[in-house]
Amino acid sequence: SVMKWRKPADQSLVTVSCLDRRLLGRNAMVNGFRPQQSSVFSASCSAICASITSCGWLQSMAPTFGRDARKGLSEADDLALGRRYQKAKFDAGYAGINWPVEYGGQGLGHLEKVTFDAEEMKHGFPSFYFGISLGMPVPVLMQFGSDKEFVKERVLKALQGEEIWCQLFSEPSGGS
C-alpha cells in the first residue's frame, strides 16, 4: 500500500502511502509535488479507501461487534465482545498496523493507523478497552524489553486481546 512514482520536475522518487491521500487533502503537496495529480496513485488510493470504508472488513464486522450489537450489554459482556473483536482484528491483520512485523504488526506507518482508527470509530467497536495497553506500556516493552521472547509473547497476547495492560504512576511525596 505504498506507492512510488517519479516527480515530473526533477525525476526524483516520491514515496507516499496510499492512505495518506485522504489525510493530505485536495491541494496538499509532498516534496513539492501533488500526489493527487497522478492517475495511478489516485486510482489505487480510491480502491484501497473504498475497500476499507464501504465494502471492507470494518463494515462486515459492524453487525457483530459494532454500536448496535453492543446496546444493552453489561460491562463484562461488552469486554468479552471487545476481546473477540480484538482477536478478529488481529486475525485480519488490522491490529498493530504500525507495529513491527516481528511483533505481529504490519510494519506500516502512523498515517495508516490513524486512517484505520478513524474509520473504526465510526462503527462504535469496543476497541477502547485496549487503548492504554496498546498505546503506552506495550510499546515501551517493545522498545526497552531485554528478553525478546517474553516481549513477543506479551505483545502478541495484547494484540489479540488476551491481555490488557495498565500503567501505574507513583508520585514521590504525593502520599501514595
C-alpha positions as CSV (number, residue, x, y, z in Angstrom):
1,S,0.0,0.0,0.0
2,V,3.0,2.3,-0.6
3,M,3.4,3.8,-4.0
4,K,6.5,5.3,-5.6
5,W,6.5,7.5,-8.6
6,R,8.7,9.9,-10.4
7,K,8.2,13.6,-9.6
8,P,7.8,15.3,-13.1
9,A,10.1,18.3,-12.4
10,D,13.3,16.5,-11.4
11,Q,12.5,12.8,-11.7
12,S,13.3,12.2,-8.0
13,L,11.3,9.4,-6.4
14,V,8.4,10.4,-4.1
15,T,7.0,7.8,-1.7
16,V,3.6,8.3,-0.1
17,S,1.3,5.7,1.5
18,C,-1.9,5.3,-0.5
19,L,-3.9,6.1,2.6
20,D,-2.0,9.4,3.1
21,R,-4.1,10.8,0.2
22,R,-7.2,11.1,2.4
23,L,-5.2,12.9,5.1
24,L,-3.3,15.1,2.8
25,G,-6.3,16.8,1.3
26,R,-7.1,18.0,-2.2
27,N,-4.3,20.6,-2.6
28,A,-1.6,19.2,-0.3
29,M,2.0,18.9,-1.6
30,V,4.6,16.3,-0.8
31,N,8.2,17.3,-1.6
32,G,6.8,20.0,-4.0
33,F,4.5,17.5,-5.9
34,R,0.8,16.9,-5.7
35,P,0.4,13.1,-5.4
36,Q,-3.3,13.5,-6.2
37,Q,-2.4,14.5,-9.8
38,S,-1.1,11.0,-10.5
39,S,-3.9,9.0,-12.0
40,V,-2.2,5.7,-11.0
41,F,-1.9,7.0,-7.4
42,S,-5.5,8.3,-7.3
43,A,-7.0,5.0,-8.7
44,S,-5.0,2.9,-6.2
45,C,-5.9,5.0,-3.3
46,S,-9.5,5.2,-4.2
47,A,-9.6,1.4,-4.4
48,I,-7.9,0.9,-1.0
49,C,-10.0,3.5,0.7
50,A,-13.2,2.1,-0.7
51,S,-12.3,-1.4,0.4
52,I,-11.7,-0.2,3.9
53,T,-14.7,2.0,4.3
54,S,-17.6,0.9,2.2
55,C,-17.4,-2.8,1.4
56,G,-14.4,-3.8,3.5
57,W,-13.7,-5.6,6.7
58,L,-14.8,-2.9,9.1
59,Q,-18.3,-2.8,7.7
60,S,-18.6,-6.6,7.7
61,M,-17.7,-6.6,11.4
62,A,-20.3,-3.9,12.4
63,P,-23.3,-6.2,12.8
64,T,-21.4,-8.5,15.2
65,F,-19.2,-6.0,17.1
66,G,-20.5,-2.5,16.3
67,R,-22.5,0.0,18.2
68,D,-25.9,-1.7,17.7
69,A,-24.6,-5.1,18.7
70,R,-23.3,-3.6,22.0
71,K,-26.5,-2.0,23.1
72,G,-27.7,-3.2,26.4
73,L,-24.6,-5.3,27.2
74,S,-23.2,-5.4,30.7
75,E,-19.7,-4.1,31.1
76,A,-18.4,-7.7,31.4
77,D,-20.2,-8.8,28.3
78,D,-19.0,-5.7,26.4
79,L,-15.4,-6.5,27.5
80,A,-15.8,-10.1,26.3
81,L,-17.1,-8.8,23.0
82,G,-14.2,-6.4,22.8
83,R,-11.8,-9.3,23.3
84,R,-13.4,-11.2,20.5
85,Y,-13.3,-8.1,18.3
86,Q,-9.6,-7.5,19.1
87,K,-8.8,-11.2,18.1
88,A,-10.8,-10.9,14.9
89,K,-8.9,-7.6,14.1
90,F,-5.6,-9.4,14.8
91,D,-6.5,-12.3,12.6
92,A,-7.5,-10.0,9.8
93,G,-4.1,-8.1,10.1
94,Y,-5.5,-4.8,11.4
95,A,-4.2,-4.9,15.0
96,G,-0.8,-3.3,15.3
97,I,-0.9,-1.7,11.9
98,N,2.1,0.4,12.6
99,W,4.0,-2.1,14.8
100,P,7.0,-4.1,13.7
101,V,6.3,-7.3,11.8
102,E,8.4,-9.3,14.2
103,Y,5.9,-8.4,16.9
104,G,2.8,-9.3,15.0
105,G,2.2,-5.9,13.4
106,Q,2.0,-4.9,9.8
107,G,5.1,-2.6,9.8
108,L,3.1,0.3,8.2
109,G,3.2,3.9,9.1
110,H,1.3,6.1,11.6
111,L,-0.9,7.6,8.9
112,E,-2.3,4.1,8.0
113,K,-3.0,3.5,11.7
114,V,-4.7,6.9,12.1
115,T,-6.8,6.3,9.0
116,F,-7.9,2.9,10.1
117,D,-8.7,4.1,13.6
118,A,-10.8,7.0,12.2
119,E,-12.8,4.5,10.1
120,E,-13.1,2.1,13.0
121,M,-14.5,4.8,15.4
122,K,-17.4,5.4,13.0
123,H,-18.8,1.9,13.8
124,G,-18.6,2.1,17.6
125,F,-16.5,-1.0,18.1
126,P,-15.4,-1.9,21.6
127,S,-11.7,-1.2,21.0
128,F,-11.2,1.4,23.7
129,Y,-10.6,-1.3,26.3
130,F,-7.2,-1.8,24.7
131,G,-6.1,1.8,24.3
132,I,-3.9,2.1,27.3
133,S,-2.3,-1.3,26.7
134,L,-1.5,-0.8,23.1
135,G,-0.7,2.9,23.4
136,M,1.6,3.1,26.3
137,P,3.0,0.1,28.3
138,V,3.3,-2.5,25.4
139,P,5.2,-0.1,23.1
140,V,7.5,0.7,26.0
141,L,8.0,-3.0,26.5
142,M,8.8,-3.5,22.8
143,Q,11.3,-0.7,22.9
144,F,13.1,-1.5,26.1
145,G,12.4,-5.1,27.0
146,S,15.6,-7.2,27.1
147,D,14.0,-10.7,27.0
148,K,12.8,-10.7,23.4
149,E,10.9,-14.0,23.7
150,F,9.0,-12.7,26.7
151,V,8.3,-9.4,25.0
152,K,7.0,-11.1,21.8
153,E,4.7,-13.3,23.9
154,R,3.3,-10.3,25.8
155,V,2.9,-8.2,22.7
156,L,1.0,-11.0,20.8
157,K,-1.3,-11.6,23.7
158,A,-2.0,-7.9,24.0
159,L,-2.6,-7.5,20.2
160,Q,-5.1,-10.5,20.3
161,G,-7.0,-9.1,23.3
162,E,-5.9,-11.8,25.7
163,E,-4.1,-9.4,28.0
164,I,-5.0,-5.9,29.0
165,W,-2.2,-3.9,30.5
166,C,-2.3,-0.8,32.6
167,Q,0.2,1.8,33.6
168,L,0.5,2.9,37.2
169,F,2.2,6.0,38.5
170,S,3.5,6.9,41.9
171,E,4.3,10.4,42.9
172,P,7.1,10.6,45.4
173,S,6.0,12.8,48.4
174,G,2.5,12.6,46.9
175,G,1.1,10.5,49.7
176,S,0.6,7.4,47.6
